[in-house]
Amino acid sequence: MISLLLLVLTIVLSALVVRIGAIALELTGLPEDQASFQSLSAFSGTGYTTKEAEFVLSHPQRRKIICALIILGSAGVISTIATLGSTLLSSRNIARSITRTPVHSWMPVNLPQFYLLAAILGFFFIYRLTHKPAVARLLKEIISAALLNGKWVKPVSFSEALVNGNGFGVFQIEITRTNPLAGKTIAETNVEEYDIRILYVNRMSESINFPPPKFKILEGDMIAVFGPVTAINDYCCDIQAVSKGKKDRDALLPLLEPAPAFALKDQNGREVRLEDFKGRKNLILVFYPKDKSFFCTAQLRDLSQALDDIRSLDTEVVAINQESQVSHASFCDASGLKFSLLSDSAKETCKTYKTLMLGGLLVDRTVYIIDKQGRIRYAARGKPSITEMLGILRTVTQGR
């Protein structure tokens, strides 16, 4: 029986390693489906002779991840075979234990039967739970935080085609509505100031090579650019914009509709209402899961550091979660945050803004931008870049 449980545990741990490997590869810029396939291929040692695999191995960071998966996969296969062999050798004892009559007549099953049934139900529950979108997002965020916090992976913010040893490369970017290049001509983008060259633009079935200065980039275009990795990451796109179209997120409040009213107390005990901003200020409204967590700290610190640029566009920042005013005050002091953190202990505002997940257990990371008229002008899950939000705010302040 112990051998059987060890076999099941080995399989579960192997699946977890493959998932961690897939997320690590995705953080380096691989598409989600490609990262999952390459992680499974490397771990299992099958199907890893394709041109796609050769491309993956040409990247130093991905090569380390793949090597780790191959080593762990070899150990996992050996362990599985050894455990399976032990299980088969003891199969008679297992069968005898499972079919043994319970010690007491009032017991419906004997102890080995109970263990086996509990294992089957437990793994079925875990499988169903981890395939729920909200749980999958939470699990991915936890694994991503662990990989980034431990500096195992350095993430990139675009779909990568080729990078040389000098930090220059060719990258493919999907232009979303909020991309900083959307709606601008090639000349207006000023990308050449950052040593970035736009090689071509794919629009529907048309491909425009080396587009002229007056050519306008539109939402839905797929562009290829050449330039420094850091400049492209900072100026042309962000990881949220690249992955947004691939993720099936839960519905958010509709754009251009009035934002729901709220009145909540901040870390200093002062009541903050949405009504206070109407006619005076635009508002970036951030919902986040937990004070002092890795991603929340990084997100809110970025906003705090960009507060002068944000306020220059007649905009304030307010963040909300379910934690107490005391917790918020401690978080502000520890992280140097310069804006209000509101306490929604009943989670009513979080619910109204459709930011609850796991049956209301946690707040899903969500950002809204609300204009001076109280209308929702932008809504996104996750951590939109500062550049993206500033672009939206400029559009709002220009009256568009």
C-alpha positions in Angstrom: 0.0 0.0 0.0 2.8 2.4 0.8 4.4 1.6 -2.6 1.2 2.5 -4.3 0.8 5.8 -2.5 4.5 6.6 -3.3 3.8 5.9 -7.0 0.8 8.3 -7.0 2.9 10.9 -5.1 5.7 10.7 -7.6 3.3 11.3 -10.5 1.7 14.3 -8.8 5.2 15.8 -8.0 6.2 15.2 -11.7 3.1 17.1 -12.9 4.0 20.0 -10.5 7.5 20.1 -11.8 6.3 20.2 -15.4 3.9 23.1 -14.5 6.7 25.1 -12.8 8.9 24.5 -15.8 6.2 25.7 -18.2 5.6 28.9 -16.2 9.4 29.6 -16.0 9.6 29.2 -19.8 6.6 31.5 -20.3 8.2 34.2 -18.1 11.2 34.2 -20.6 8.8 35.1 -23.4 7.6 31.8 -24.9 3.9 31.6 -25.7 1.9 29.7 -23.1 1.1 26.6 -25.3 4.6 26.4 -26.6 6.1 26.7 -23.1 3.8 23.9 -21.8 4.8 21.5 -24.6 8.5 22.2 -24.3 8.4 21.7 -20.5 6.6 18.3 -20.9 8.9 17.3 -23.7 12.1 18.1 -21.7 10.8 16.4 -18.5 9.6 13.2 -20.3 12.5 13.1 -22.7 10.2 12.6 -25.7 9.6 14.7 -28.8 12.6 16.9 -28.0 14.3 16.9 -31.3 12.2 19.5 -33.2 13.4 22.8 -34.7 11.3 24.5 -32.1 13.3 22.8 -29.4 16.5 23.9 -31.0 15.3 27.5 -31.0 14.4 27.2 -27.3 17.9 25.8 -26.5 19.5 28.7 -28.3 18.4 31.0 -25.4 20.8 30.8 -22.4 18.1 31.3 -19.7 15.8 28.7 -21.3 18.6 26.3 -21.8 19.2 26.3 -18.0 15.4 25.6 -17.4 15.4 22.8 -20.0 18.5 21.2 -18.5 16.9 21.2 -15.0 13.8 19.6 -16.4 15.7 16.9 -18.1 17.7 16.1 -15.0 14.6 16.1 -12.8 12.7 14.1 -15.4 15.3 11.4 -15.5 15.2 11.1 -11.7 11.4 11.1 -11.8 11.2 8.4 -14.5 13.7 6.2 -12.5 11.7 6.7 -9.3 8.4 5.9 -11.0 9.8 2.7 -12.5 11.3 1.6 -9.2 8.2 2.4 -7.3 6.0 0.7 -10.0 8.2 -2.4 -9.8 7.9 -2.5 -6.0 4.2 -2.0 -6.3 3.8 -4.9 -8.8 6.0 -7.2 -6.7 3.8 -6.5 -3.7 0.6 -6.6 -5.7 -0.6 -9.8 -4.1 -0.2 -8.3 -0.6 -2.0 -5.2 -1.9 -4.9 -7.3 -3.3 -5.0 -9.3 -0.1 -5.1 -6.1 2.0 -7.8 -4.4 -0.1 -10.1 -7.5 -0.1 -9.6 -8.2 3.6 -12.8 -8.1 5.7 -13.1 -5.1 8.1 -12.0 -5.7 11.7 -15.4 -4.6 13.0 -18.7 -5.4 11.4 -19.9 -1.8 11.7 -17.0 -0.6 9.5 -18.1 -0.2 5.8 -14.5 -0.6 4.6 -11.2 -1.7 6.0 -8.2 0.6 6.5 -6.4 0.0 3.1 -9.7 0.5 1.3 -10.2 3.8 3.1 -6.7 4.9 2.2 -7.2 4.0 -1.5 -10.6 5.7 -1.6 -9.3 8.8 0.1 -6.4 9.0 -2.3 -8.7 8.7 -5.4 -11.1 11.3 -4.1 -8.3 13.6 -3.0 -6.6 13.6 -6.4 -9.9 14.0 -8.2 -10.7 17.1 -6.0 -7.2 18.5 -6.6 -7.5 18.0 -10.3 -10.9 19.7 -10.5 -9.8 22.5 -8.2 -6.6 23.3 -10.1 -8.5 23.5 -13.4 -10.7 26.3 -12.2 -9.6 29.6 -13.9 -9.4 31.6 -10.7 -7.3 28.8 -9.0 -5.1 28.4 -12.0 -4.4 32.2 -12.0 -3.6 32.1 -8.3 -1.3 29.1 -8.6 0.4 30.7 -11.5 1.0 33.9 -9.6 2.4 32.0 -6.6 4.8 30.0 -8.7 5.8 33.1 -10.7 6.4 35.0 -7.5 8.6 32.2 -6.2 10.6 32.0 -9.4 11.1 35.8 -9.6 11.8 36.3 -5.9 14.4 33.6 -6.0 15.9 35.2 -9.2 15.6 31.9 -11.0 14.0 33.6 -14.0 14.3 37.1 -15.5 11.0 37.8 -17.3 10.7 39.6 -20.7 7.7 41.5 -22.1 7.2 40.4 -25.7 7.2 37.5 -28.1 10.8 36.9 -29.0 12.1 35.8 -32.4 15.9 36.2 -32.2 18.4 37.8 -29.8 22.1 38.3 -30.2 24.8 38.4 -27.6 24.8 42.2 -27.5 21.3 42.6 -26.2 19.7 43.4 -29.6 17.0 41.3 -31.2 14.0 40.9 -33.3 10.6 40.8 -31.5 7.0 40.4 -32.5 4.4 42.6 -30.8 0.6 42.5 -31.0 -0.8 46.0 -30.9 -3.7 46.2 -28.4 -6.0 49.2 -27.8 -3.8 50.4 -24.9 -0.4 49.8 -26.5 1.6 53.0 -26.4 2.2 52.7 -30.2 -1.5 52.3 -31.1 -3.0 55.1 -33.2 0.4 56.8 -33.9 2.3 57.1 -37.1 5.8 55.7 -37.4 7.2 59.2 -37.1 5.1 60.0 -34.0 6.3 56.9 -32.1 9.8 58.3 -32.0 11.1 54.8 -31.7 14.3 55.6 -33.6 15.4 57.7 -30.5 15.7 54.4 -28.7 17.5 52.6 -31.5 14.4 50.7 -32.4 13.4 49.9 -36.0 10.0 48.8 -37.2 10.7 46.1 -39.8 7.2 45.2 -40.9 3.5 45.5 -40.0 1.0 42.7 -40.6 -2.6 43.9 -40.9 -5.2 41.4 -41.8 -3.9 39.7 -45.0 -1.6 42.6 -45.8 2.1 42.9 -44.9 3.9 46.3 -45.1 7.7 46.0 -45.1 9.6 48.9 -43.7 6.5 51.2 -43.3 7.0 54.9 -44.1 7.0 57.7 -41.5 3.4 58.6 -42.2 2.1 55.0 -41.8 -0.3 54.7 -38.8 -0.1 51.7 -36.4 -3.6 50.5 -35.5 -5.1 48.2 -32.9 -4.9 44.5 -34.1 -1.7 45.1 -36.1 1.2 42.6 -35.6 4.5 44.4 -35.9 8.1 43.2 -35.9 10.8 45.4 -34.4 14.5 45.3 -34.1 16.4 47.0 -31.3 17.7 46.7 -27.7 15.8 44.3 -25.5 15.5 46.8 -22.6 14.3 49.7 -24.8 11.6 47.5 -26.5 10.5 46.2 -23.1 10.2 49.8 -21.6 8.7 51.6 -24.6 6.9 49.3 -26.9 5.0 46.8 -24.8 4.5 45.0 -21.5 4.0 41.4 -20.4 0.3 42.1 -19.6 -0.4 43.5 -23.1 1.2 40.5 -24.8 -0.6 37.9 -22.7 -4.0 39.7 -22.3 -5.4 38.4 -25.6 -4.5 34.8 -24.7 -6.2 34.7 -21.3 -9.9 34.0 -20.8 -10.5 36.4 -17.9 -13.7 36.8 -16.0 -16.0 39.6 -17.1 -15.2 43.1 -15.8 -17.5 46.1 -15.5 -18.2 47.6 -19.0 -16.4 50.6 -20.3 -18.0 54.1 -20.5 -20.6 53.0 -17.8 -20.8 54.9 -14.5 -18.5 53.4 -11.9 -20.3 52.1 -8.7 -20.2 54.4 -5.7 -18.1 53.5 -2.7 -17.3 55.1 0.7 -14.5 53.4 2.6 -11.9 54.4 5.2 -8.2 54.6 4.4 -5.1 53.7 6.5 -5.5 57.0 8.5 -9.2 56.5 9.3 -10.4 59.1 6.7 -13.4 58.2 4.6 -12.8 58.3 0.9 -15.7 58.3 -1.5 -15.8 58.0 -5.3 -18.0 61.2 -5.2 -15.0 63.1 -3.9 -13.3 62.8 -7.2 -16.1 63.6 -9.6 -15.5 66.8 -11.5 -12.1 67.2 -9.9 -9.8 64.2 -10.6 -9.5 61.0 -12.7 -8.9 57.9 -10.6 -6.8 54.8 -10.9 -8.6 52.3 -8.7 -6.5 49.2 -7.8 -7.8 46.1 -6.3 -5.1 43.8 -4.9 -5.1 40.5 -2.9 -2.8 41.1 0.1 -0.7 43.6 1.9 3.1 43.1 1.9 2.9 40.2 -0.7 5.6 40.1 -3.4 3.5 41.1 -6.4 1.3 43.6 -4.5 4.3 45.4 -3.1 5.9 45.7 -6.5 2.7 46.9 -8.2 1.9 49.6 -5.6 5.5 50.7 -5.3 5.6 51.3 -9.1 2.4 53.4 -8.8 3.8 55.3 -5.9 7.1 56.1 -7.8 5.1 57.3 -10.8 2.7 59.4 -8.7 4.1 62.7 -9.9 3.5 61.7 -13.6 0.1 60.4 -12.7 -0.9 63.6 -10.8 0.3 65.8 -13.6 -2.6 64.3 -15.6 -5.2 65.3 -12.9 -5.3 61.8 -11.5 -5.2 60.2 -8.1 -4.5 56.6 -7.1 -6.6 54.6 -4.6 -6.0 50.9 -3.7 -8.6 48.6 -2.1 -8.6 45.1 -0.5 -10.3 43.4 2.5 -7.6 44.0 5.1 -7.8 46.3 8.1 -6.8 49.9 8.4 -4.0 48.8 10.8 -2.6 46.4 8.2 -2.8 49.1 5.5 -1.0 51.6 7.7 1.8 49.1 8.4 2.0 48.3 4.6 2.3 52.0 3.7 5.0 52.6 6.3 7.0 49.5 5.2 6.7 50.2 1.4 6.7 54.0 1.3 3.3 54.2 -0.4 2.0 57.8 -0.9 -1.7 57.2 -1.7 -4.8 55.9 0.1 -5.3 52.2 0.8 -9.0 51.5 1.6 -10.3 48.8 3.8 -13.3 46.8 2.4 -13.6 44.3 5.2 -17.1 43.2 4.1 -15.8 42.9 0.5 -18.9 44.7 -0.8 -17.0 47.1 -3.0 -14.7 44.3 -4.3 -17.8 42.3 -5.2 -19.5 45.2 -6.9 -16.4 45.8 -9.1 -16.3 42.0 -9.9 -12.9 41.4 -8.3 -13.6 38.5 -6.1 -12.4 35.0 -6.9 -12.4 31.5 -5.3 -16.0 32.0 -4.1 -15.2 35.4 -2.5 -12.2 34.1 -0.6 -9.6 36.4 -2.4 -9.5 39.6 -4.3 -8.3 39.2 -7.9 -5.7 41.8 -9.0 -7.7 44.3 -11.0 -7.2 47.9 -12.2 -9.9 50.4 -13.3 -9.4 53.9 -14.6 -12.3 56.2 -13.9 -12.6 59.7 -15.5 -13.8 62.9 -13.9 -17.4 62.2 -14.9 -17.3 59.0 -13.0 -17.2 56.7 -16.1 -15.1 53.6 -16.4 -12.5 54.2 -19.1 -10.2 51.2 -18.6 -10.4 47.8 -16.9 -7.8 45.0 -16.8 -6.9 42.1 -14.6 -3.3 41.7 -13.4 -0.6 44.4 -13.4 -0.9 46.8 -16.3 2.3 48.8 -17.0 2.7 52.4 -15.9 3.3 53.3 -19.5 0.0 51.7 -20.5 -2.0 53.5 -17.8 -0.3 56.9 -18.6 -1.3 56.4 -22.2 -4.9 55.9 -21.2 -4.9 58.9 -18.9 -3.5 61.1 -21.7 -6.3 60.0 -23.9 -8.8 60.7 -21.2 -7.5 64.2 -20.4 -7.5 65.1 -24.1 -11.3 64.4 -24.0 -11.2 61.4 -26.3 
